[in-house]
Amino acid sequence: MSELPIVVIGAGPIGLAAAAHLSEYNQQFLVLEKGPKVASNILEWGHVQLFSLWEFNINEAAKKLLQKTDWVEPKADKLPTGKELVDEYLEPLSNHPQFKERILYNAEVRNITKKNTDKMKSNYREQQPFILYVNLNGNMKKIAAKAVIDATGTWNHPNPPFADGVWNNEALKTKLHTHIPNLLEKQETFKNKHVAVIGSGHSALNTLIDLTELKKKFPNTEISWIIRKQHVEETFGGEVNDELQARGELGRQAHQIVDNGHVKVLTGFYAEEITEQNGHFEIRATDGKVLGEVEEIVVNTGARPDFSFSNEIRLDIDPAVESTRELAPLIDPNLHSCGTVRPHGEKELRQPEQGFYIAGVKSYGRAPTFLMATGYEQVRSIVAYLSGDEEEARKVKLKLPETGVCKVDSTPIPLKINSLNTTSSCCATSCNE
C-alpha cells in the first residue's frame, strides 16, 4: 500500500493544513472537496469575522509553502472575515504547485470501506487499503488510499431548534435560517419584521448584534431571543477576561444590547413545536409558553457530525458528545463550563480502524468552541504519526487561550461601551470548515 495516497476529505483550513504537512513529509496525498472550489463552506459565512488574529489562522507548514511563492502574508494583528481567510490564504494555498493537481473539486465522498473487507471481517483487515466511493462531477469513482483524514466539519448538519434534538418537521428546514444571516444581502428579508433567534452560543450572539444594527435603520424590527439557560448572563462568556479579545467583545456587545432593551429575552424556553399559519410562526415551549406572530426564525443551536459515509469503518465515537471518544471528557459541556481543551493529537484521535482519523471541528462532535489552531495541531500530529515520526507526533505545540470565566454570576453587570462594532465575529467553531 505504500504507493497509495493519503486521502484528506475536505479542502477547508484543517484539510489543507493536513495536506501541507503531508507535503513536508513527501507523502503522496489527495484532497477531496465536495464544493466547486476551496473552502466552499467558509464562503457561506464569508461576511463573518473570526475571533482569532491572522497569526493564529495560518498553519505553519502551509506558511512555509506560501513563502516560496509571491504570496503576500496578511498582517498578523488583523482579524479576517471568512471571505478574507479564503481569498488571502486558502485560495493561494490551493493554487500552490504542490497542491494544484492534488485537489479534486465537486468530489463528494459517499462511502468508505476496506478493499474486499466489510465491517465485520477482521482477518488481514489492516493490510487492506481504504476504498472511497466518490461522486466526482456526477460520476461514481473508486479511490484507494493507505490512510484517510476526515476534515469535513459539521457545517451542513445544523442542530434543530427543538430541545429534544430532533428535526420533528423536515419541511421546517427550508423555512428557517440555520446559519448567521448576511443582513447586508438579506436586509429585505428581516427589516421591520418580528425575528426570533434560537440559541445561546457565539453564532446566536452574532445574529443578535447584526439584527440590532438593522433595527437602528428599521425601528419596527422586533427581536426575540429564545434560550434554554435560566440566566441570560450565562451566554456572555468571559467578556473582558477572554484572552481572545474579539470573542470577549462579542459577549460585551450582546450584554449591552440586552441591558438596553433592544432584545426581548425568553429564558428557560425549551422549544417543542413550531407551527406556521398565514406566513407567521408560533413557537411553543414544553411548559406551555408561546411566542407568536413571528415572521422569521434564525436557528443558531450549533451543528453535529455526519457519519453516514463511514458506516463501514470501525469508529469509536462517544455516545453523548459524538466526538472522538478520547476527547469527550475534555470537551463535554456537561462537565466543563470553560471553553479550553488541553492540546491533543494523534493519540487522542486514533480510531479502531487503523489509518482513519477524524480531525477538525468534526472531531469535537456536538461540543462547541473549537478553535482553528486546535485543528492545525491535530493534523500536524496525525501526519507525523502516519509518516513514521512518532516522536514528533507526541509533541505538544499549542497553547490555547482561556475563556476567562468558568462560573457565571447571574447578577446583571452594567456595561459601558461607546459604540457597537457592526462586524460579526466567529472563532471558526461552528462557523468553520
DRENNUTOR-276955 format. One record per atom (N, C-alpha, C): z, y, x; residue in one letter. Coordinates in pm, whole numbers, padded with zeros to 5 digits, always signed. Atoms other than C-alpha are relative to their C-alpha. Layout:
# DRENNUTOR-276955
ZYXA ...
//
This chain:
# DRENNUTOR-276955
+00000-00122+00082M +00000+00000+00000M +00000+00126+00085M -00018-00117-00085S +00030+00231+00298S -00114+00101-00011S +00114-00091+00007E -00318+00374+00245E -00007+00075-00133E +00001-00066+00131L -00243+00475-00115L +00073+00133+00006L -00068-00131+00000P -00137+00832-00200P +00135-00008-00071P -00117-00028+00084I +00199+00951-00327I -00047+00097-00106I +00049-00084+00109V +00124+01098-00668V +00113+00089-00052V -00092-00098+00057V +00301+01413-00786V -00055+00039-00137V +00043-00037+00135I +00287+01477-01161I +00053+00139-00032I -00038-00137+00031G +00287+01847-01242G -00025+00094+00116G +00032-00098-00104A +00145+02141-01045A +00072+00131-00025A -00085-00117+00008G +00433+02378-01108G +00065+00024+00136G -00061-00031-00130P +00659+02520-00836P +00064-00121+00068P -00065+00116-00060I +00850+02194-00784I -00104-00102+00045I +00106+00093-00038G +00539+01976-00785G -00075+00045+00124G +00073-00050-00117L +00359+02199-00537L +00090+00003+00124L -00093+00008-00114A +00672+02216-00319A +00002-00142+00055A +00005+00139-00045A +00670+01836-00308A -00127-00025+00080A +00127+00017-00071A +00304+01847-00207A +00004+00065+00138A -00009-00069-00129A +00382+02097+00070A +00080-00084+00100A -00079+00085-00089H +00649+01868+00213H -00077-00127+00037H +00083+00117-00030L +00414+01569+00187L -00103+00034+00106L +00097-00045-00099S +00160+01769+00382S +00065+00010+00139S -00072-00010-00127E +00421+01837+00652E +00015-00135+00068E -00018+00135-00053Y +00475+01463+00693Y -00133-00075+00013Y +00134+00060-00010N +00098+01399+00694N -00018-00119-00094N +00014+00104+00101Q +00128+01185+00383Q -00124+00026-00085Q +00106-00012+00098Q -00166+01116+00157Q +00064+00029-00135Q -00060-00031+00129F -00093+01276-00180F -00107+00049-00098F +00086-00046+00108L -00249+01365-00512L +00090+00064-00105L -00076-00071+00103V -00121+01618-00768V -00079-00003-00130V +00063+00006+00132L -00197+01569-01137L +00058+00108-00089L -00043-00110+00086E -00179+01875-01361E -00064-00012-00137E +00050+00016+00137K -00211+01842-01738K -00083+00120-00044K +00068-00121+00043G -00324+02202-01780G -00128+00026+00076G +00128-00031-00063P -00653+02366-01681P +00011+00072+00134P -00020-00068-00128K -00501+02550-01385K +00144-00019+00045K -00132+00019-00057V -00198+02556-01163V +00107+00070-00085V -00116-00057+00069A +00141+02616-01329A -00036+00049-00141A +00043-00039+00135S -00009+02623-01678S +00117+00032-00092S -00117-00026+00085N +00334+02606-01841N +00062+00135+00030N -00061-00128-00037I +00466+02904-01647I -00079+00117-00058I +00081-00109+00054L +00176+03117-01764L +00030+00026-00147L -00039-00020+00139E +00303+03065-02118E +00123+00089-00012E -00110-00097+00001W +00613+03263-02023W -00018+00102+00113W +00033-00090-00110G +00437+03489-01776G +00063+00138-00012G -00059-00133+00021H +00594+03803-01930H +00148+00004+00035H -00144+00008-00022V +00946+03683-01848V +00032+00014+00148V -00042-00021-00138Q +01125+03793-01532Q +00099-00107+00043Q -00093+00099-00053L +01305+03541-01313L +00132+00066+00038L -00131-00049-00045F +01675+03576-01228F +00002+00017+00151F -00014+00008-00145S +01623+03496-00863S -00109+00081+00071S +00092-00081-00080L +01460+03713-00597L -00109-00087+00062L +00111+00072-00061W +01133+03619-00429W +00047-00091+00112W -00040+00080-00115E +01317+03491-00122E +00053-00137-00040E -00052+00128+00046F +01469+03211-00332F -00105-00080-00078F +00101+00065+00083N +01149+03126-00520N -00116-00059+00079N +00107+00053-00083I +00927+03035-00228I +00053-00114+00085I -00040+00119-00077N +00959+02687-00081N -00038+00018+00147N +00021-00023-00143E +00988+02685+00298E -00124-00072+00053E +00117+00074-00047A +00726+02415+00356A -00129+00066-00050A +00116-00070+00054A +00484+02598+00126A -00024+00131+00073A +00011-00127-00071K +00557+02924+00303K -00068-00017+00135K +00061+00026-00130K +00463+02774+00639K -00151-00020-00013K +00143+00020+00022L +00128+02664+00499L -00070+00133-00029L +00063-00125+00042L +00056+03001+00341L -00008+00101+00113L +00001-00096-00112Q +00145+03194+00655Q -00114-00022+00097Q +00116+00028-00083K -00151+03030+00825K -00129+00050-00064K +00116-00055+00071T -00384+03199+00575T +00015+00153-00005T -00010-00146+00015D -00440+03563+00475D +00094+00039-00113D -00096-00024+00108W -00165+03534+00212W +00093+00117+00035W -00094-00112-00016V +00044+03848+00166V +00130-00039-00070V -00128+00044+00055E +00407+03748+00120E +00063+00110-00084E -00067-00100+00084P +00582+03926-00169P +00130+00048+00066P -00124-00054-00054K +00879+04145-00086K +00118-00085-00045K -00106+00098+00025A +01184+03922-00060A +00102+00046-00101A -00108-00050+00084D +01416+04151-00256D -00047+00042-00139D +00052-00032+00132K +01200+04181-00568K +00015-00119-00096K -00007+00104+00103L +01228+03989-00896L -00138-00018-00063L +00133+00020+00059P +00894+03837-01002P +00007-00040-00147P +00019+00060+00132T +00776+03764-01352T -00064-00137+00019T +00065+00130-00009G +00637+03422-01432G -00145+00014+00046G +00141-00020-00038K +00282+03555-01404K -00012+00038+00147K +00004-00038-00141E +00356+03714-01067E +00030-00120+00090E -00029+00121-00076L +00504+03386-00946L -00127-00082+00019L +00126+00076-00008V +00172+03218-01027V -00103+00074+00084V +00108-00076-00065D -00062+03495-00910D +00024+00020+00149D -00029-00040-00137E +00116+03581-00585E +00051-00114+00088E -00053+00112-00080Y +00245+03240-00477Y -00066-00133-00033Y +00047+00134+00033L +00142+02929-00667L -00153-00011+00002L +00147+00003-00002E -00226+03018-00710E -00053-00003+00144E +00045+00009-00141P -00276+03094-00337P +00034-00134+00063P -00039+00129-00056L -00085+02777-00253L -00095-00111-00047L +00089+00103+00053S -00304+02565-00480S -00140+00007+00063S +00132-00017-00063N -00613+02706-00305N +00002-00023+00150N -00009+00031-00142H -00487+02617+00041H -00087-00121+00032H +00085+00114-00035P -00726+02381+00222P +00070-00136-00007P -00075+00127+00007Q -00450+02117+00234Q +00014-00049-00144Q -00026+00033+00141F -00427+02127-00147F -00126-00008-00085F +00109-00028+00093K -00760+02229-00292K -00068-00125-00054K +00068+00122+00045E -00917+01883-00307E +00098-00108-00047E -00100+00101+00033R -00590+01707-00389R +00074+00031-00130R -00058-00031+00131I -00507+01867-00725I -00106-00028-00107I +00090+00028+00112L -00670+01726-01039L +00054+00072-00123L -00039-00073+00120Y -00660+01956-01343Y -00049-00073-00125Y +00031+00069+00126N -00684+01853-01709N +00024-00149+00015N -00033+00140-00030A -00521+01532-01592A +00135-00034-00063A -00122+00033+00074E -00267+01407-01847E +00039-00146+00023E -00048+00136-00022V -00063+01103-01748V +00046-00059-00134V -00034+00065+00127R -00042+00868-02047R +00097-00116+00019R -00090+00113-00026N +00131+00568-01891N +00011-00024+00150N -00021+00042-00139I +00279+00449-01562I +00057-00141-00002I -00049+00137-00008T +00331+00084-01472T -00014-00047+00145T +00026+00060-00130K +00315-00152-01172K -00118-00095-00014K +00122+00079+00007K -00004-00339-01090K +00031-00145-00038K -00015+00138+00048N -00020-00667-01285N +00147-00039-00023N -00143+00027+00009T +00355-00633-01342T +00061+00087-00108T -00062-00080+00105D +00513-00529-01668D +00148+00020+00030D -00138-00040-00023K +00867-00400-01703K +00095-00119+00018K -00087+00117-00003M +01018-00747-01745M -00007-00076+00131M +00023+00084-00116K +00875-00902-01430K +00066+00058+00125K -00071-00044-00120S +01089-00884-01114S -00061-00052+00129S +00053+00060-00122N +00915-01114-00867N -00107+00089+00064N +00093-00079-00080Y +00736-00915-00594Y -00028+00139-00058Y +00021-00128+00066R +00776-00602-00803R -00014+00115+00100R +00000-00111-00095E +00845-00377-00506E -00126+00001+00087E +00121+00006-00081Q +00530-00494-00332Q -00124+00048-00076Q +00114-00042+00082Q +00307-00383-00619Q -00009+00152-00008Q +00016-00146+00012P +00161-00030-00631P +00021+00046-00145P -00003-00060+00133F +00213+00202-00924F -00143+00018-00050F +00129-00029+00064I -00075+00233-01168I +00024+00108-00105I -00012-00108+00097L -00109+00560-01356L -00126+00004-00086L +00110-00016+00094Y -00326+00578-01666Y -00010+00149-00032Y +00015-00145+00006V -00462+00932-01665V -00121+00037-00085V +00110-00057+00077N -00669+01112-01926N -00053+00118+00079N +00057-00101-00088L -00890+01310-01692L -00124+00059-00066L +00112-00067+00068N -01111+01559-01876N -00059-00086-00111N +00044+00080+00115G -01125+01325-02175G -00035-00143+00031G +00032+00138-00039N -01190+01005-01979N +00124-00066+00061N -00116+00071-00052M -00923+00743-01907M -00032-00056+00139M +00019+00045-00137K -00884+00671-01537K +00129-00064+00050K -00116+00065-00061K -00653+00437-01346K +00013+00046+00145K -00025-00048-00135I -00495+00578-01030I +00115-00080+00060I -00104+00077-00068A -00298+00365-00786A +00077+00091+00095A -00086-00082-00085A -00004+00512-00594A +00108-00086+00062A -00110+00074-00063K +00257+00391-00348K +00136+00056-00041K -00122-00061+00052A +00518+00631-00494A -00041+00109-00099A +00028-00101+00103V +00543+00877-00783V +00118+00096-00009V -00101-00103+00023I +00731+01207-00818I -00036+00072-00129I +00023-00061+00131D +00756+01322-01179D +00066+00137-00002D -00049-00137+00005A +00789+01701-01184A -00061+00073-00119A +00069-00053+00118T +00657+01759-01535T +00083+00100-00079T -00082-00097+00071G +00951+01967-01657G +00027-00041-00144G -00035+00027+00140T +01057+01995-02023T -00062+00102-00095T +00048-00116+00076W +00860+02297-02143W -00060-00035-00135W +00070+00033+00125N +00655+02123-02412N +00083-00083-00097N -00085+00083+00087H +00954+01948-02570H +00128+00076-00038H -00116-00081+00037P +01182+02212-02724P +00097-00075-00091P -00101+00054+00091N +01507+02113-02890N -00016+00062-00138N +00010-00055+00135P +01521+02159-03267P +00110+00102-00027P -00104-00097+00036P +01724+02433-03439P +00123-00065-00062P -00105+00066+00077F +01939+02174-03613F +00109-00057+00090F -00115+00037-00081A +02286+02091-03486A +00003-00149+00033A -00002+00144-00028D +02227+01716-03507D -00107-00044+00099D +00096+00031-00104G +01942+01736-03256G -00129-00066-00045G +00119+00068+00052V +01666+01604-03482V -00091+00100-00070V +00098-00078+00075W +01348+01773-03597W -00018-00069-00135W +00003+00071+00129N +01405+01672-03958N -00115+00045-00090N +00118-00044+00075N +01097+01859-04077N -00108+00034+00101N +00102-00018-00104E +00798+01816-03847E -00090+00120-00027E +00088-00112+00034A +00600+02081-04035A +00056+00132+00050A -00062-00124-00045L +00850+02343-03922L -00043+00039+00141L +00033-00028-00139K +00740+02311-03560K -00112+00102+00013K +00113-00092-00007T +00422+02504-03633T +00032+00136-00060T -00036-00125+00068K +00605+02776-03828K +00108+00079+00073K -00107-00064-00074L +00890+02854-03588L -00048+00034+00141L +00029-00037-00138H +00875+03023-03248H +00101-00071+00090H -00092+00082-00079T +01022+02780-02994T +00011+00045+00146T -00012-00055-00135H +00988+02997-02679H +00036+00148-00010H -00030-00143-00001I +01064+03355-02576I -00128+00075-00037I +00125-00066+00040P +00807+03561-02769P -00035+00116+00092P +00049-00117-00072N +00595+03812-02582N -00022+00110-00103N +00005-00099+00107L +00669+04109-02804L -00103+00109+00024L +00109-00093-00023L +00408+04324-02634L -00127-00049-00066L +00120+00058+00061E +00143+04085-02762E +00020-00033-00147E -00028+00045+00137K +00316+03980-03085K +00083+00101-00079K -00076-00105+00067Q +00460+04312-03198Q -00022-00003-00150Q +00031-00001+00143E +00283+04290-03533E +00069-00114-00074E -00064+00116+00064T +00443+03952-03600T +00145+00027-00034T -00144-00015+00014F +00800+04077-03568F +00047+00137-00050F -00049-00134+00032K +00814+04450-03637K +00036+00014-00148K -00051-00029+00134N +01014+04563-03942N +00022-00125-00084N -00030+00124+00070K +01097+04203-04029K +00142-00045+00030K -00129+00063-00027H +01418+04005-04055H -00024-00122+00087H +00022+00106-00098V +01420+03785-03745V +00133-00068+00030V -00119+00077-00037A +01674+03509-03686A -00026-00069+00134A +00006+00066-00129V +01736+03386-03331V +00108-00108+00002V -00095+00112-00004I +01898+03043-03296I +00013-00047+00144I -00024+00043-00137G +02057+02952-02963G +00094+00095+00073G -00099-00082-00070S +02314+03079-02714S -00022+00005+00151S +00027+00000-00143G +02152+03034-02373G -00076+00123+00045G +00068-00115-00059H +01958+03265-02145H -00127+00038-00076H +00122-00030+00075S +01637+03235-02345S +00031+00081-00125S -00039-00073+00121A +01814+03350-02661A +00039+00143+00033A -00038-00135-00040L +01964+03648-02477L -00124+00084+00030L +00127-00070-00026N +01616+03743-02353N -00064+00046-00131N +00065-00031+00127T +01477+03728-02705T +00073+00111-00073T -00078-00102+00069L +01761+03935-02849L -00019+00138+00062L +00018-00128-00069I +01723+04207-02586I -00138+00058-00031I +00135-00046+00030D +01347+04226-02642D -00013+00047-00146D +00005-00039+00141L +01391+04239-03021L +00073+00133-00023L -00072-00126+00012T +01643+04520-02981T -00086+00117+00043T +00094-00103-00043E +01382+04720-02790E -00104+00025-00108E +00096-00015+00110L +01137+04652-03073L +00062+00078-00115L -00071-00068+00110K +01397+04772-03322K +00008+00151+00024K -00002-00143-00030K +01412+05108-03142K -00128+00068-00050K +00128-00056+00046K +01044+05160-03226K -00017-00017-00151K +00017+00033+00142F +01063+04999-03568F +00138-00029-00058F -00141+00011+00041P +01412+05063-03714P +00026-00098-00113P -00022+00092+00111N +01359+04838-04015N +00004-00147+00045N -00012+00136-00054T +01356+04535-03787T +00147-00042-00008T -00137+00052+00016E +01666+04326-03869E +00014-00127+00086E -00019+00111-00093I +01807+04082-03614I +00129-00075-00033I -00116+00086+00021S +02041+03792-03692S +00003-00104+00111S -00017+00092-00112W +02180+03571-03417W +00091-00114-00043W -00074+00120+00040I +02291+03217-03501I +00043-00078+00123I -00053+00080-00112I +02518+03040-03251I +00104-00099-00053I -00100+00101+00038R +02733+02728-03272R +00137+00030+00059R -00127-00034-00063K +03000+02871-03044K +00086+00082-00097K -00092-00072+00088Q +03309+03012-03216Q +00017+00145+00041Q -00019-00137-00050H +03325+03324-02998H -00127+00043+00073H +00126-00046-00057V +03014+03522-02910V +00016+00032+00148V -00022-00035-00140E +03172+03629-02577E -00027-00117+00094E +00026+00118-00082E +03124+03273-02453E -00145-00007+00047E +00142+00007-00033T +02750+03335-02435T -00041+00096+00112T +00041-00107-00090F +02757+03628-02193F +00009-00037+00148F -00001+00047-00138G +02824+03429-01875G +00087+00084+00090G -00084-00065-00101G +02957+03580-01555G -00010+00151+00001G +00021-00144-00001E +02822+03933-01612E +00015+00058+00142E -00010-00066-00131V +02942+04146-01315V +00039-00097+00111V -00044+00096-00101N +03079+03835-01138N -00108-00100+00039N +00107+00096-00027D +02750+03648-01134D -00068+00036+00132D +00065-00027-00128E +02605+03613-00784E -00150+00023-00014E +00138-00037+00030L +02259+03627-00939L +00006+00125-00087L -00022-00128+00068Q +02263+03994-01034Q -00080+00011-00130Q +00084-00012+00120A +01975+03971-01281A +00052-00086-00113A -00057+00086+00104R +02141+03683-01464R +00125+00065-00058R -00116-00071+00049G +02464+03879-01485G -00038+00119-00086G +00048-00115+00076E +02272+04183-01607E -00046-00041-00139E +00044+00051+00129L +02122+03975-01884L +00119-00014-00094L -00120+00013+00081G +02471+03889-02008G +00059+00134-00040G -00055-00132+00029R +02583+04251-01984R -00080+00071-00108R +00084-00065+00101Q +02287+04376-02183Q +00022-00062-00137Q -00024+00068+00128A +02340+04115-02454A +00136+00041-00056A -00135-00042+00042H +02709+04206-02464H -00006+00140-00061H +00008-00137+00048Q +02621+04570-02512Q -00066+00009-00138Q +00068-00013+00129I +02375+04523-02798I +00081-00060-00114I -00089+00056+00102V +02626+04306-02982V +00111+00100-00033V -00107-00098+00022D +02905+04562-02932D -00051+00123-00075D +00057-00117+00065N +02671+04837-03051N -00050-00028-00141N +00036+00033+00137G +02597+04652-03373G -00148-00014-00027G +00144+00015+00022H +02225+04606-03317H -00037-00138-00053H +00026+00139+00038V +02254+04235-03391V +00112-00050-00091V -00098+00066+00086K +02428+04053-03674K +00025-00140+00056K -00032+00127-00065V +02609+03757-03516V +00067-00094-00100V -00060+00105+00084L +02684+03437-03707L +00052-00109+00092L -00060+00098-00090T +02926+03227-03502T +00041-00125-00078T -00040+00126+00063G +03024+02866-03569G -00097-00046-00106G +00103+00029+00100F +02696+02824-03757F -00082-00121+00048F +00069+00123-00034Y +02563+02467-03743Y -00115-00020-00098Y +00115+00006+00090A +02213+02479-03888A -00029-00145-00040A +00026+00134+00052E +02143+02178-04108E -00134-00009-00071E +00124+00004+00078E +01842+02275-04317E -00066+00136+00002E +00079-00122+00011I +01566+02532-04313I -00108-00023-00105I +00101+00012+00104T +01356+02582-04623T -00082+00129-00006T +00089-00115+00009E +01064+02815-04687E -00052+00015-00140E +00054-00028+00133Q +00959+02982-05008Q -00052+00143-00004Q +00063-00133+00013N +00721+03271-05067N +00006+00079+00130N +00006-00067-00128G +00697+03349-04698G +00134+00036+00061G -00133-00027-00053H +01073+03367-04643H +00073-00132+00026H -00080+00118-00034F +01309+03117-04479F +00144+00018-00045F -00144+00006+00026E +01657+03017-04581E +00060-00102+00095E -00065+00088-00098I +01882+02869-04313I +00139-00034-00051I -00127+00046+00056R +02171+02661-04440R +00081-00075+00105R -00089+00066-00095A +02469+02552-04231A +00072-00117-00066A -00068+00119+00052T +02667+02232-04264T +00121+00035-00087T -00117-00038+00080D +02966+02423-04407D -00036+00081-00123D +00044-00069+00119G +02755+02582-04678G -00043+00144+00020G +00046-00135-00027K +02690+02918-04513K -00152+00006-00011K +00144-00015+00017V +02344+03052-04586V -00044+00135+00056V +00067-00122-00042L +02127+03308-04411L -00137-00001-00064L +00125-00001+00074G +01843+03402-04640G -00088+00120+00030G +00098-00109-00015E +01542+03635-04659E -00040+00021+00146E +00043-00005-00139V +01446+03552-04301V -00152-00016+00005V +00146+00004-00004E +01082+03620-04217E -00056-00069+00124E +00042+00068-00122E +01058+03488-03860E +00123-00064+00065E -00111+00069-00066I +01275+03235-03673I -00042-00034+00143I +00021+00033-00140V +01296+03207-03295V +00106-00104+00039V -00090+00109-00038V +01446+02877-03176V +00009-00006+00151V -00024+00006-00145N +01590+02909-02824N +00118-00091+00027N -00109+00096-00012T +01801+02595-02815T -00019-00096+00117T +00022+00086-00116G +01675+02451-02488G -00112-00098-00022G +00108+00099+00004A +01446+02157-02422A +00054-00133+00048A -00040+00134-00039R +01458+01789-02346R -00116-00071+00071R +00107+00068-00074P +01263+01550-02121P -00078-00096-00088P +00086+00097+00067D +00976+01330-02234D -00018-00121+00092D +00012+00123-00079F +00995+00972-02107F -00107-00094-00055F +00092+00089+00071S +00717+00836-02327S -00102-00064+00092S +00103+00058-00087F +00469+00783-02042F +00059-00089+00110F -00063+00085-00102S +00723+00597-01827S +00077-00116-00061S -00068+00111+00068N +00825+00326-02073N -00009-00132+00076N +00013+00125-00077E +00702+00053-01836E +00061+00012+00139E -00070-00019-00126I +00906+00193-01546I +00149-00022-00023I -00144+00023+00011R +01264+00085-01485R +00076+00127+00038R -00071-00124-00020L +01470+00400-01527L +00149-00017-00030L -00143-00004+00026D +01843+00466-01516D +00032+00143-00042D -00017-00133+00057I +01895+00764-01746I +00135+00008-00071I -00128-00016+00068D +02233+00895-01860D -00022+00006-00151D +00024+00009+00144P +02266+00817-02232P +00028+00129-00076P -00033-00125+00070A +02409+01158-02324A -00083+00117+00050A +00067-00117-00057V +02264+01417-02087V -00150-00023+00013V +00139+00039-00025E +01933+01230-02038E -00049+00049+00136E +00034-00032-00138S +01943+01330-01674S -00003-00129+00081S -00022+00110-00092T +01922+01103-01375T +00150-00030-00001T -00139+00036+00027R +02248+00910-01411R +00098+00056+00103R -00092-00049-00103E +02399+01014-01078E +00030+00149-00016E -00020-00143+00017L +02358+01380-01173L +00089+00033-00119L -00064-00031+00128A +02515+01357-01517A +00142+00055+00013A -00137-00054-00009P +02882+01402-01416P +00006+00139+00063P +00001-00129-00068L +02784+01707-01212L -00050+00114-00089L +00065-00104+00079I +02592+01892-01484I +00030-00007-00148I -00029+00019+00142D +02725+01766-01819D +00075+00122-00053D -00069-00119+00052P +02811+02082-02019P +00127-00034-00077P -00126+00041+00062N +03081+01880-02197N +00115-00002+00101N -00101+00011-00105L +03261+01856-01863L +00011+00127+00084L +00003-00117-00086H +03161+02179-01688H -00031+00124-00081H +00031-00127+00062S +03172+02537-01805S -00061+00097+00100S +00069-00081-00101C +03029+02671-01479C -00142-00053+00017C +00139+00040-00015G +02659+02663-01403G -00037-00044+00139G +00033+00042-00135T +02688+02541-01045T +00000-00151+00011T +00008+00142-00029V +02596+02197-00920V -00009-00014+00150V +00006+00014-00145R +02658+02077-00569R -00141-00045+00040R +00133+00041-00045P +02338+02030-00368P -00014-00152+00001P +00022+00144+00009H +02187+01687-00413H -00146-00028+00036H +00135+00035-00041G +01877+01497-00309G -00039-00139-00040G +00060+00130+00029E +01709+01160-00289E +00101-00101-00052E -00099+00101+00037K +02025+00951-00318K +00040+00012-00148K -00041-00021+00139E +02132+01108-00649E -00116-00015-00098E +00117+00006+00087L +01777+01097-00785L -00069-00136+00002L +00061+00132-00016R +01700+00739-00688R +00003-00078-00132R +00011+00082+00120Q +01583+00512-00972Q -00005-00148+00036Q +00014+00144-00026P +01594+00133-01007P -00141-00039+00043P +00139+00024-00039E +01215+00145-00975E -00023+00066+00135E +00013-00055-00135Q +01177+00186-00601Q -00128+00082+00014Q +00115-00087-00020G +00948+00478-00515G -00031+00091-00116G +00022-00088+00116F +00975+00651-00854F +00115+00100-00009F -00102-00105+00007Y +01159+00985-00878Y -00033+00100-00109Y +00012-00113+00092I +01218+01247-01143I +00065+00119+00069I -00051-00118-00070A +01260+01592-00988A -00021+00125-00084A +00013-00125+00073G +01293+01949-01106G +00085+00001-00125G -00083-00018+00119V +01426+02056-01443V +00009-00129-00083V -00004+00125+00076K +01337+01718-01596K +00111-00091+00049K -00108+00083-00053S +01591+01553-01366S +00135+00037-00061S -00123-00046+00064Y +01859+01756-01549Y +00010-00043-00146Y -00004+00043+00140G +01767+01608-01886G +00014+00117-00095G -00023-00107+00097R +01908+01828-02162R +00097+00106+00052R -00098-00094-00053A +02153+02011-01936A -00067+00134+00034A +00058-00132-00026P +02099+02388-01892P +00020+00046+00144P -00025-00074-00125T +02092+02627-01595T -00047-00074+00124T +00063+00057-00119F +01856+02464-01349F -00062+00114+00081F +00057-00101-00086L +01762+02680-01052L -00117-00057+00080L +00119+00046-00070M +01422+02656-00885M +00033-00050+00140M -00037+00039-00136A +01583+02637-00542A +00059-00140+00004A -00055+00136+00008T +01764+02321-00655T -00113-00102+00005T +00115+00090+00000G +01429+02156-00724G -00067-00009+00135G +00057+00002-00133Y +01299+02257-00383Y +00080-00091+00093Y -00085+00086-00083E +01596+02087-00219E -00018-00147-00039E +00022+00137+00047Q +01541+01777-00434Q -00124-00061+00065Q +00125+00059-00049V +01179+01726-00330V -00005-00003+00152V -00007+00008-00147R +01248+01809+00034R +00066-00130+00042R -00073+00122-00033S +01497+01522+00044S -00079-00125-00039S +00078+00115+00047I +01279+01284-00159I -00116-00030+00095I +00117+00020-00087V +00972+01337+00058V +00043-00049+00137V -00050+00046-00129A +01175+01295+00376A +00031-00150-00006A -00035+00142+00015Y +01304+00961+00248Y -00126-00086-00012Y +00123+00077+00018L +00961+00841+00137L -00080-00007+00130L +00072-00003-00128S +00832+00933+00483S +00077-00071+00112S -00078+00075-00098G +01098+00725+00657G +00098+00083+00080G -00092-00089-00071D +01305+01024+00772D +00132+00005-00076D -00122+00010+00079E +01638+00912+00624E +00106+00101+00045E -00097-00099-00048E +01844+01144+00844E -00023+00135-00065E +00033-00127+00064E +01661+01448+00709E +00027-00006-00150E -00022+00015+00144A +01687+01312+00355A +00146+00018-00036A -00143-00010+00027R +02066+01303+00382R +00056+00140+00021R -00051-00134-00030K +02098+01664+00499K +00007+00086-00127K -00014-00096+00110V +02210+01942+00265V -00042+00137+00051V +00054-00127-00047K +02014+02265+00298K -00006+00104-00111K +00002-00090+00115L +02109+02459-00011L +00140+00042-00037L -00125-00052+00055K +02391+02682-00130K -00033+00069-00131K +00030-00056+00131L +02391+02763-00499L +00095+00114-00033L -00087-00111+00039P +02526+03090-00643P +00095-00040-00111P -00098+00022+00106E +02832+03098-00869E -00040+00076-00125E +00021-00076+00124T +02807+03196-01234T +00107+00106-00015T -00104-00101+00004G +03132+03386-01188G +00107-00024-00102G -00099+00023+00105V +03311+03264-01499V -00001-00147-00039V -00011+00139+00044C +03438+02915-01577C +00062-00009-00138C -00060-00006+00133K +03652+03001-01878K -00013+00143-00049K +00026-00132+00053V +03581+03291-02106V +00111+00043-00093V -00095-00059+00091D +03841+03513-02270D -00076+00047-00123D +00075-00032+00122S +03734+03552-02631S +00023+00144-00046S -00022-00139+00038T +03861+03913-02643T -00120+00084+00040T +00117-00082-00036P +03565+04152-02661P +00034+00101+00108P -00018-00095-00110I +03524+04363-02346I -00105+00108-00015I +00100-00106+00014P +03361+04704-02397P -00077+00021+00128P +00087-00022-00116L +03069+04774-02166L -00054+00140-00001L +00063-00131-00012K +02924+05096-02037K -00124-00014+00087K +00127+00009-00071I +02559+05072-01942I -00087+00115-00051I +00073-00119+00040N +02344+05381-01942N -00128-00032-00076N +00126+00032+00067S +02020+05213-02041S -00029-00147+00014S +00037+00141-00003L +01876+04874-02117L -00127-00020+00080L +00122+00040-00070N +01625+04707-01888N -00084-00077-00100N +00080+00062+00104T +01340+04610-02117T -00073-00125+00045T +00068+00119-00051T +01217+04328-01894T +00088-00123-00017T -00077+00122+00017S +01330+03978-01990S +00026-00064+00135S -00033+00070-00124S +01489+03758-01727S +00009-00149-00024S -00007+00146+00009C +01473+03389-01655C +00033-00056+00136C -00037+00060-00128C +01619+03163-01390C -00094-00113+00035C +00086+00116-00013A +01328+02925-01413A +00080-00122-00032A -00076+00113+00047T +01558+02699-01601T -00078-00061-00112T +00075+00053+00112S +01446+02620-01949S -00137+00063-00012S +00132-00059+00002C +01157+02852-01895C -00070-00025+00132C +00062+00026-00125N +01019+02679-01593N -00108-00100-00009N +00097+00105-00026E +00760+02438-01463E -00108-00009-00104E 
//
